[in-house]
């Protein structure tokens, strides 16, 4: 509060009178001076124990200025050269506990309005004036300012990309403020400490300097400014430390491309020393070199001219010879064919040899007689051994010989007949069908690329004279991982059946209300419904479960007429109506009636896992010449699921950018995240908020019907940027992670689509008659006849099942008319490699040895 000038003069005069009165009283009245000393007042000038200090007004809160002096009769504040009214002073007095002298303390409040109303050449200031009997003392001036901090930085740090070991310099100018703001640097929202590992900060201009950049220095940097009023943060500067690619050493030269004459040899190198990282430049130069080469051609030998006939000898023969020198074989060439010497009778049969002595003729007779006796003995011994082995094996030596098993089987190349013109094949009532699938349609949806369910039909007319017709689309057939085996004798003679198969991806939501069960395989249908077979069919279905009895309960289920799924059997239990042989990636099932079947799993704990196949495809953006799209698929690890994706990508001109990888997705309720990393920011841009995408747990765990896909849209800054390197990270939260490393050239995509599968990936392997089986029919009949009937040696079908490692659930085979025949059908479904015939022969031979040891 300020006084009127006239009042201020009056107040000053009163203070002067009081001061003079005090002086006169002290000097003219010794008694009064003694009384003052008795009350703790010394004869010295006032000494300030506490002076007012500089202060800042924050927002609208007033501040207090404080003074303490000793000895002091009065203390008053003077602000901006004017006295502060006595009513605004708050004073108190107390005695010093040591000296006993009185200490006077005075305080005043300064408001924001007072400071704002002051307009002077300097800041608002105040000081204290203290009086004693000897005079006055003045304190230091204390300035009072309004504190503030502007919002905007005078200079924000700018993002940068620097090479490894380069220098990083980030500039920062904090906002204007009172008091001056202090600056600190944050990396990924964590404070930085300076002076370590080559990092420094020039405090004068607040710049951040990193003298030698490391890969770990990449991150988001922020400049933070603060004072007593507020805190401010600058815009984030993204710092990328990149690594330019370097060539590895050259490999050795390859062999010459031709075995004879002029050819080419190659050597290569890779851009991996180091590999480009964080958008670093690709290696300059070519990754391969060619060099002409000459290979010496082999020279085949040739016969020279025959020599002249020799003189007729005493044996009535003449001889001649020739040499392999025209030309002589060189450099691996073949030797001459034919004989090097020839002999002939030189007298036309008229030459008569001299008679031999009688002793010579006698010795020749004895020699020939001994040789004849030895030959007869050897033949009898071989016959005896053969008869003994036949008596021990009971099914002939040809069964335990792998050559006998393979000799009756020939490969069969089936050609698809034209629709409406079925090709008649002379065969018995047997058939093996390995299903190859063709995708029908594709559906595009926002955010996720989905493919419609696939349905494939194979139409088989089976009779004594079998005809088979396939209706396939013009696109490339691809293996679906499904096979069906109709055993020999399964269809009665003079009977014709029209058979079909179809494959569908089912939605697990239709399986159970609580979602505890999910499909682990496609749903496979074969028919017709009234198909009457005299023995079980063997069907093989691929699945995606990471098989473990502790983590899964896996069941075979069949769809009823009301579209509900009923349990047929559990793969771990025994049943007389069905048989399941579960392997790591396939399940072989023996079925007695047609229908729609599928493998269904129920997770017992969070360690239960499905196998996912991860693949990344790419292609140019048709709507943007500078655009490039990367599509990432996460599908179940079955041939059928992946081939749906492959056919769809081929139809849109996609290109496989990296070999697919397998990932275990566990039933722990955590989601799946797909992100793109290390995109070269100087060459490519990516749409914002598009670097990481996420699929919920239920989408991955139970979403069988539609393969999951996410897309990343990139755009290069110029057509000269033809190379792209980046990483695709696919991880389950709190689970496994897989990295797909992409090194690709956009130019290759412009030249044409590079195929990622060829026509040889699958052939239509529908086979009929004896050609459909590895085991020749005659040997199969002999094996079943031997093992179906128990004998004293114990060679029954149970021993056969044990040696073929399919001896679980024997009660099923016991209910069959020919257990051995069903066991062999299951073995054929399990072993689709022709080379596995050796394992069957070895098992039969082992059975023969075991029984031979019992005698």
Buried (B, 14 or more C-beta within 10 A) or exposed (E): EBBEEEEBEEBEEEBEEEBEEBEEEBEEEEEBBEEBEEEBBBEBBBBBBEBBEBBBBBEEEBBEBBBBBBBBBBBBBBBBEEBBBEEBBEBEEEEEEEEEBBBBBBBBEBBBEBBEEBEEEEBBBBBBBBBBBBEBBEBEBBBBBBBBBBEEBEBBBBBBBBBBEBEBBBBBBBBEBBBEBBBBBBBEEEEBEEEEEBBEBEEEEBBBBBEEBEEEBBBEBBBBBBBEBBEBBBEBBBBBBBBBBBBBEEEEEBEBEBEEEEBEBBEEBBBEEEBBBBBBBBBEEEEEBEEEBEBEBEBBBBBBEEEEEEEBEEEBBBBEBBBBEEEBBEEEBEEBEEEEEBBEEBEEEEBEEEEEEEEEEEEEEEEEEEEEEEEEEEEEEEEEEEEEBEEBBBBBEBBBBBEBBBEBBEEBEBEBBEEEEBBEBEBBBBBBBBBBBBBBEBEEEEEBBBBBBBBBEBBBBBBBEBBBBBBBEEEBBBBBBBBBBBBBBBBEEEEEBBBBBBBBBBBBBEBEEEEEBBBBBBBBBBBEEEBEBEBBBBBBBBBBBBBEEEBBBBBBBBBEEEEEBEEBBBBBEEBEEBBBBBEEBBBBBBBEBBBBBBBBBBBBEBBBBBBBBBBBBBBBEEEEEBBBBBBBBBBBBBBBBBBBBBBBBBEBEBBBBBEBBEBBBBBBEBBBBBBBEBBBBEBBBBEEEBEEBEBEBBBBBBBBBBBBBBBBBBBBEEEEBBBBBBBBBBBBEEBBEBEBBBBBEBEEBEEEBEEBBEEEBBEBBBBBBBBBBBBBBBBBBBBBBBBBEEEEBEBBBBBBBEBBEBBBBBEBBEEBEBBBBBBBBBBBBBBBEEEBBEBBBEBBBEBBEBBBEEE
